[in-house]
Amino acid sequence: MPNKSKLLDATRIEIPVDHHGAQKINLNPRVDVTIDLDPDVVSKFQATGPGWRERMEAVLSAADIAQTRSS
């Protein structure tokens, strides 16, 4: 029996394909959120061109949020 797998060209990861109700494998575990931001903040990131969302995520990831909490 041939190996049933799907090859993802971008990442070169082989993932077994199960057509019998197996759970989906999430290669990009992210959480969808809705956040209200100042329009100027969004405009500044968008002005940097493609990839602005990733740059915004990097800035948020680098922020020391635990230390900025109000007591």
Jmol script that loads the backbone (N, CA, C; Angstrom):
load data "model"
ATOM      1  N   MET A   1       0.848  -1.177   0.000  1.00  0.00           N
ATOM      2  CA  MET A   1       0.000   0.000   0.000  1.00  0.00           C
ATOM      3  C   MET A   1       0.894   1.241   0.000  1.00  0.00           C
ATOM      4  N   PRO A   2       0.638   2.201  -0.888  1.00  0.00           N
ATOM      5  CA  PRO A   2       1.470   3.408  -0.937  1.00  0.00           C
ATOM      6  C   PRO A   2       1.259   4.259   0.317  1.00  0.00           C
ATOM      7  N   ASN A   3       2.322   4.995   0.696  1.00  0.00           N
ATOM      8  CA  ASN A   3       2.260   5.883   1.848  1.00  0.00           C
ATOM      9  C   ASN A   3       1.338   7.056   1.523  1.00  0.00           C
ATOM     10  N   LYS A   4       0.238   7.181   2.286  1.00  0.00           N
ATOM     11  CA  LYS A   4      -0.692   8.285   2.057  1.00  0.00           C
ATOM     12  C   LYS A   4      -0.225   9.476   2.874  1.00  0.00           C
ATOM     13  N   SER A   5       0.362  10.468   2.210  1.00  0.00           N
ATOM     14  CA  SER A   5       0.816  11.659   2.909  1.00  0.00           C
ATOM     15  C   SER A   5       0.677  12.862   1.992  1.00  0.00           C
ATOM     16  N   LYS A   6       0.678  14.003   2.625  1.00  0.00           N
ATOM     17  CA  LYS A   6       0.566  15.252   1.879  1.00  0.00           C
ATOM     18  C   LYS A   6       1.856  16.023   2.114  1.00  0.00           C
ATOM     19  N   LEU A   7       2.506  16.457   1.074  1.00  0.00           N
ATOM     20  CA  LEU A   7       3.759  17.183   1.195  1.00  0.00           C
ATOM     21  C   LEU A   7       3.477  18.671   1.060  1.00  0.00           C
ATOM     22  N   LEU A   8       3.835  19.421   2.086  1.00  0.00           N
ATOM     23  CA  LEU A   8       3.668  20.867   2.045  1.00  0.00           C
ATOM     24  C   LEU A   8       4.961  21.472   1.514  1.00  0.00           C
ATOM     25  N   ASP A   9       4.909  22.036   0.311  1.00  0.00           N
ATOM     26  CA  ASP A   9       6.103  22.539  -0.347  1.00  0.00           C
ATOM     27  C   ASP A   9       6.793  23.652   0.426  1.00  0.00           C
ATOM     28  N   ALA A  10       6.026  24.567   1.039  1.00  0.00           N
ATOM     29  CA  ALA A  10       6.634  25.719   1.688  1.00  0.00           C
ATOM     30  C   ALA A  10       7.497  25.322   2.875  1.00  0.00           C
ATOM     31  N   THR A  11       7.072  24.349   3.632  1.00  0.00           N
ATOM     32  CA  THR A  11       7.806  23.990   4.837  1.00  0.00           C
ATOM     33  C   THR A  11       8.509  22.648   4.721  1.00  0.00           C
ATOM     34  N   ARG A  12       8.206  21.905   3.702  1.00  0.00           N
ATOM     35  CA  ARG A  12       8.792  20.590   3.470  1.00  0.00           C
ATOM     36  C   ARG A  12       8.538  19.637   4.633  1.00  0.00           C
ATOM     37  N   ILE A  13       7.331  19.667   5.157  1.00  0.00           N
ATOM     38  CA  ILE A  13       6.932  18.775   6.239  1.00  0.00           C
ATOM     39  C   ILE A  13       5.946  17.768   5.677  1.00  0.00           C
ATOM     40  N   GLU A  14       6.177  16.494   5.926  1.00  0.00           N
ATOM     41  CA  GLU A  14       5.239  15.481   5.496  1.00  0.00           C
ATOM     42  C   GLU A  14       4.245  15.225   6.608  1.00  0.00           C
ATOM     43  N   ILE A  15       2.978  15.294   6.257  1.00  0.00           N
ATOM     44  CA  ILE A  15       1.917  15.084   7.232  1.00  0.00           C
ATOM     45  C   ILE A  15       1.059  13.915   6.767  1.00  0.00           C
ATOM     46  N   PRO A  16       0.882  12.931   7.628  1.00  0.00           N
ATOM     47  CA  PRO A  16       0.017  11.817   7.246  1.00  0.00           C
ATOM     48  C   PRO A  16      -1.410  12.302   7.012  1.00  0.00           C
ATOM     49  N   VAL A  17      -2.023  11.766   5.985  1.00  0.00           N
ATOM     50  CA  VAL A  17      -3.404  12.120   5.684  1.00  0.00           C
ATOM     51  C   VAL A  17      -4.288  10.965   6.127  1.00  0.00           C
ATOM     52  N   ASP A  18      -5.205  11.256   7.015  1.00  0.00           N
ATOM     53  CA  ASP A  18      -6.135  10.247   7.510  1.00  0.00           C
ATOM     54  C   ASP A  18      -7.537  10.670   7.105  1.00  0.00           C
ATOM     55  N   HIS A  19      -8.167   9.881   6.298  1.00  0.00           N
ATOM     56  CA  HIS A  19      -9.507  10.206   5.808  1.00  0.00           C
ATOM     57  C   HIS A  19     -10.579   9.542   6.652  1.00  0.00           C
ATOM     58  N   HIS A  20     -10.244   9.169   7.867  1.00  0.00           N
ATOM     59  CA  HIS A  20     -11.196   8.460   8.716  1.00  0.00           C
ATOM     60  C   HIS A  20     -11.514   9.219   9.995  1.00  0.00           C
ATOM     61  N   GLY A  21     -11.598  10.542   9.923  1.00  0.00           N
ATOM     62  CA  GLY A  21     -12.043  11.342  11.057  1.00  0.00           C
ATOM     63  C   GLY A  21     -10.996  11.698  12.083  1.00  0.00           C
ATOM     64  N   ALA A  22      -9.714  11.604  11.743  1.00  0.00           N
ATOM     65  CA  ALA A  22      -8.672  11.990  12.697  1.00  0.00           C
ATOM     66  C   ALA A  22      -8.684  13.505  12.873  1.00  0.00           C
ATOM     67  N   GLN A  23      -8.211  13.956  14.019  1.00  0.00           N
ATOM     68  CA  GLN A  23      -8.168  15.390  14.274  1.00  0.00           C
ATOM     69  C   GLN A  23      -7.165  16.058  13.358  1.00  0.00           C
ATOM     70  N   LYS A  24      -7.455  17.325  13.010  1.00  0.00           N
ATOM     71  CA  LYS A  24      -6.563  18.115  12.186  1.00  0.00           C
ATOM     72  C   LYS A  24      -5.309  18.475  12.968  1.00  0.00           C
ATOM     73  N   ILE A  25      -4.174  18.505  12.279  1.00  0.00           N
ATOM     74  CA  ILE A  25      -2.927  18.934  12.893  1.00  0.00           C
ATOM     75  C   ILE A  25      -2.748  20.407  12.565  1.00  0.00           C
ATOM     76  N   ASN A  26      -2.618  21.248  13.598  1.00  0.00           N
ATOM     77  CA  ASN A  26      -2.449  22.675  13.402  1.00  0.00           C
ATOM     78  C   ASN A  26      -0.966  23.012  13.377  1.00  0.00           C
ATOM     79  N   LEU A  27      -0.453  23.401  12.200  1.00  0.00           N
ATOM     80  CA  LEU A  27       0.955  23.722  12.063  1.00  0.00           C
ATOM     81  C   LEU A  27       1.273  25.134  12.532  1.00  0.00           C
ATOM     82  N   ASN A  28       0.263  25.961  12.700  1.00  0.00           N
ATOM     83  CA  ASN A  28       0.458  27.336  13.101  1.00  0.00           C
ATOM     84  C   ASN A  28      -0.457  27.636  14.280  1.00  0.00           C
ATOM     85  N   PRO A  29      -0.102  27.157  15.477  1.00  0.00           N
ATOM     86  CA  PRO A  29      -1.003  27.343  16.617  1.00  0.00           C
ATOM     87  C   PRO A  29      -1.087  28.806  17.028  1.00  0.00           C
ATOM     88  N   ARG A  30      -2.164  29.445  16.671  1.00  0.00           N
ATOM     89  CA  ARG A  30      -2.408  30.851  16.986  1.00  0.00           C
ATOM     90  C   ARG A  30      -3.795  30.972  17.574  1.00  0.00           C
ATOM     91  N   VAL A  31      -4.029  32.093  18.200  1.00  0.00           N
ATOM     92  CA  VAL A  31      -5.329  32.372  18.785  1.00  0.00           C
ATOM     93  C   VAL A  31      -5.901  33.587  18.071  1.00  0.00           C
ATOM     94  N   ASP A  32      -7.116  33.464  17.568  1.00  0.00           N
ATOM     95  CA  ASP A  32      -7.773  34.601  16.940  1.00  0.00           C
ATOM     96  C   ASP A  32      -8.301  35.528  18.022  1.00  0.00           C
ATOM     97  N   VAL A  33      -7.974  36.812  17.908  1.00  0.00           N
ATOM     98  CA  VAL A  33      -8.452  37.806  18.857  1.00  0.00           C
ATOM     99  C   VAL A  33      -8.949  39.029  18.102  1.00  0.00           C
ATOM    100  N   THR A  34      -9.759  39.805  18.779  1.00  0.00           N
ATOM    101  CA  THR A  34     -10.189  41.093  18.250  1.00  0.00           C
ATOM    102  C   THR A  34      -9.700  42.138  19.236  1.00  0.00           C
ATOM    103  N   ILE A  35      -9.026  43.159  18.731  1.00  0.00           N
ATOM    104  CA  ILE A  35      -8.456  44.191  19.592  1.00  0.00           C
ATOM    105  C   ILE A  35      -8.707  45.547  18.948  1.00  0.00           C
ATOM    106  N   ASP A  36      -9.077  46.519  19.760  1.00  0.00           N
ATOM    107  CA  ASP A  36      -9.273  47.888  19.275  1.00  0.00           C
ATOM    108  C   ASP A  36      -7.988  48.666  19.496  1.00  0.00           C
ATOM    109  N   LEU A  37      -7.423  49.170  18.410  1.00  0.00           N
ATOM    110  CA  LEU A  37      -6.180  49.934  18.480  1.00  0.00           C
ATOM    111  C   LEU A  37      -6.416  51.329  17.936  1.00  0.00           C
ATOM    112  N   ASP A  38      -5.588  52.254  18.360  1.00  0.00           N
ATOM    113  CA  ASP A  38      -5.639  53.613  17.849  1.00  0.00           C
ATOM    114  C   ASP A  38      -5.339  53.566  16.353  1.00  0.00           C
ATOM    115  N   PRO A  39      -6.123  54.261  15.545  1.00  0.00           N
ATOM    116  CA  PRO A  39      -5.899  54.234  14.085  1.00  0.00           C
ATOM    117  C   PRO A  39      -4.491  54.661  13.688  1.00  0.00           C
ATOM    118  N   ASP A  40      -3.896  55.581  14.439  1.00  0.00           N
ATOM    119  CA  ASP A  40      -2.532  56.014  14.124  1.00  0.00           C
ATOM    120  C   ASP A  40      -1.523  54.880  14.285  1.00  0.00           C
ATOM    121  N   VAL A  41      -1.726  54.046  15.296  1.00  0.00           N
ATOM    122  CA  VAL A  41      -0.829  52.919  15.526  1.00  0.00           C
ATOM    123  C   VAL A  41      -0.903  51.947  14.353  1.00  0.00           C
ATOM    124  N   VAL A  42      -2.118  51.612  13.947  1.00  0.00           N
ATOM    125  CA  VAL A  42      -2.308  50.678  12.829  1.00  0.00           C
ATOM    126  C   VAL A  42      -1.732  51.271  11.545  1.00  0.00           C
ATOM    127  N   SER A  43      -1.987  52.552  11.304  1.00  0.00           N
ATOM    128  CA  SER A  43      -1.481  53.204  10.086  1.00  0.00           C
ATOM    129  C   SER A  43       0.036  53.171  10.017  1.00  0.00           C
ATOM    130  N   LYS A  44       0.692  53.386  11.163  1.00  0.00           N
ATOM    131  CA  LYS A  44       2.164  53.373  11.173  1.00  0.00           C
ATOM    132  C   LYS A  44       2.702  51.994  10.825  1.00  0.00           C
ATOM    133  N   PHE A  45       2.077  50.939  11.349  1.00  0.00           N
ATOM    134  CA  PHE A  45       2.527  49.593  11.005  1.00  0.00           C
ATOM    135  C   PHE A  45       2.218  49.281   9.547  1.00  0.00           C
ATOM    136  N   GLN A  46       1.028  49.631   9.070  1.00  0.00           N
ATOM    137  CA  GLN A  46       0.661  49.363   7.686  1.00  0.00           C
ATOM    138  C   GLN A  46       1.583  50.088   6.716  1.00  0.00           C
ATOM    139  N   ALA A  47       2.049  51.270   7.088  1.00  0.00           N
ATOM    140  CA  ALA A  47       2.932  52.059   6.229  1.00  0.00           C
ATOM    141  C   ALA A  47       4.282  51.381   6.016  1.00  0.00           C
ATOM    142  N   THR A  48       4.618  50.410   6.864  1.00  0.00           N
ATOM    143  CA  THR A  48       5.894  49.703   6.709  1.00  0.00           C
ATOM    144  C   THR A  48       5.831  48.634   5.625  1.00  0.00           C
ATOM    145  N   GLY A  49       4.631  48.406   5.073  1.00  0.00           N
ATOM    146  CA  GLY A  49       4.498  47.485   3.955  1.00  0.00           C
ATOM    147  C   GLY A  49       4.109  46.077   4.360  1.00  0.00           C
ATOM    148  N   PRO A  50       4.181  45.154   3.401  1.00  0.00           N
ATOM    149  CA  PRO A  50       3.808  43.769   3.661  1.00  0.00           C
ATOM    150  C   PRO A  50       4.575  43.202   4.852  1.00  0.00           C
ATOM    151  N   GLY A  51       3.870  42.423   5.655  1.00  0.00           N
ATOM    152  CA  GLY A  51       4.477  41.834   6.840  1.00  0.00           C
ATOM    153  C   GLY A  51       4.257  42.681   8.085  1.00  0.00           C
ATOM    154  N   TRP A  52       3.417  43.722   7.970  1.00  0.00           N
ATOM    155  CA  TRP A  52       3.218  44.619   9.115  1.00  0.00           C
ATOM    156  C   TRP A  52       2.597  43.904  10.305  1.00  0.00           C
ATOM    157  N   ARG A  53       1.754  42.916  10.053  1.00  0.00           N
ATOM    158  CA  ARG A  53       1.145  42.183  11.172  1.00  0.00           C
ATOM    159  C   ARG A  53       2.204  41.408  11.960  1.00  0.00           C
ATOM    160  N   GLU A  54       3.144  40.803  11.234  1.00  0.00           N
ATOM    161  CA  GLU A  54       4.210  40.062  11.886  1.00  0.00           C
ATOM    162  C   GLU A  54       5.097  41.003  12.708  1.00  0.00           C
ATOM    163  N   ARG A  55       5.361  42.216  12.165  1.00  0.00           N
ATOM    164  CA  ARG A  55       6.158  43.187  12.912  1.00  0.00           C
ATOM    165  C   ARG A  55       5.415  43.653  14.161  1.00  0.00           C
ATOM    166  N   MET A  56       4.107  43.840  14.045  1.00  0.00           N
ATOM    167  CA  MET A  56       3.318  44.225  15.215  1.00  0.00           C
ATOM    168  C   MET A  56       3.379  43.112  16.263  1.00  0.00           C
ATOM    169  N   GLU A  57       3.273  41.869  15.823  1.00  0.00           N
ATOM    170  CA  GLU A  57       3.355  40.737  16.749  1.00  0.00           C
ATOM    171  C   GLU A  57       4.716  40.714  17.442  1.00  0.00           C
ATOM    172  N   ALA A  58       5.788  41.002  16.705  1.00  0.00           N
ATOM    173  CA  ALA A  58       7.133  41.013  17.286  1.00  0.00           C
ATOM    174  C   ALA A  58       7.251  42.088  18.362  1.00  0.00           C
ATOM    175  N   VAL A  59       6.679  43.264  18.119  1.00  0.00           N
ATOM    176  CA  VAL A  59       6.716  44.342  19.109  1.00  0.00           C
ATOM    177  C   VAL A  59       5.942  43.928  20.355  1.00  0.00           C
ATOM    178  N   LEU A  60       4.771  43.340  20.161  1.00  0.00           N
ATOM    179  CA  LEU A  60       3.971  42.905  21.306  1.00  0.00           C
ATOM    180  C   LEU A  60       4.673  41.788  22.069  1.00  0.00           C
ATOM    181  N   SER A  61       5.323  40.885  21.358  1.00  0.00           N
ATOM    182  CA  SER A  61       6.041  39.783  22.008  1.00  0.00           C
ATOM    183  C   SER A  61       7.227  40.288  22.822  1.00  0.00           C
ATOM    184  N   ALA A  62       7.874  41.329  22.330  1.00  0.00           N
ATOM    185  CA  ALA A  62       9.051  41.863  23.010  1.00  0.00           C
ATOM    186  C   ALA A  62       8.686  42.705  24.229  1.00  0.00           C
ATOM    187  N   ALA A  63       7.447  43.170  24.297  1.00  0.00           N
ATOM    188  CA  ALA A  63       7.016  44.010  25.424  1.00  0.00           C
ATOM    189  C   ALA A  63       7.008  43.202  26.714  1.00  0.00           C
ATOM    190  N   ASP A  64       7.490  43.807  27.767  1.00  0.00           N
ATOM    191  CA  ASP A  64       7.499  43.145  29.072  1.00  0.00           C
ATOM    192  C   ASP A  64       6.162  43.444  29.745  1.00  0.00           C
ATOM    193  N   ILE A  65       5.131  42.774  29.267  1.00  0.00           N
ATOM    194  CA  ILE A  65       3.758  43.057  29.700  1.00  0.00           C
ATOM    195  C   ILE A  65       3.554  42.766  31.184  1.00  0.00           C
ATOM    196  N   ALA A  66       4.172  41.739  31.701  1.00  0.00           N
ATOM    197  CA  ALA A  66       3.986  41.379  33.115  1.00  0.00           C
ATOM    198  C   ALA A  66       4.438  42.510  34.037  1.00  0.00           C
ATOM    199  N   GLN A  67       5.436  43.266  33.633  1.00  0.00           N
ATOM    200  CA  GLN A  67       5.964  44.354  34.459  1.00  0.00           C
ATOM    201  C   GLN A  67       5.154  45.636  34.329  1.00  0.00           C
ATOM    202  N   THR A  68       4.281  45.733  33.321  1.00  0.00           N
ATOM    203  CA  THR A  68       3.528  46.976  33.108  1.00  0.00           C
ATOM    204  C   THR A  68       2.136  46.939  33.702  1.00  0.00           C
ATOM    205  N   ARG A  69       1.780  45.843  34.372  1.00  0.00           N
ATOM    206  CA  ARG A  69       0.462  45.739  34.999  1.00  0.00           C
ATOM    207  C   ARG A  69       0.314  46.738  36.125  1.00  0.00           C
ATOM    208  N   SER A  70      -0.886  47.290  36.235  1.00  0.00           N
ATOM    209  CA  SER A  70      -1.181  48.195  37.349  1.00  0.00           C
ATOM    210  C   SER A  70      -1.474  47.372  38.594  1.00  0.00           C
ATOM    211  N   SER A  71      -1.087  47.877  39.748  1.00  0.00           N
ATOM    212  CA  SER A  71      -1.353  47.160  40.997  1.00  0.00           C
ATOM    213  C   SER A  71      -2.737  47.471  41.503  1.00  0.00           C
TER     214      SER A  71
END
end "model"
wireframe off; spacefill off
backbone 0.3
color backbone group
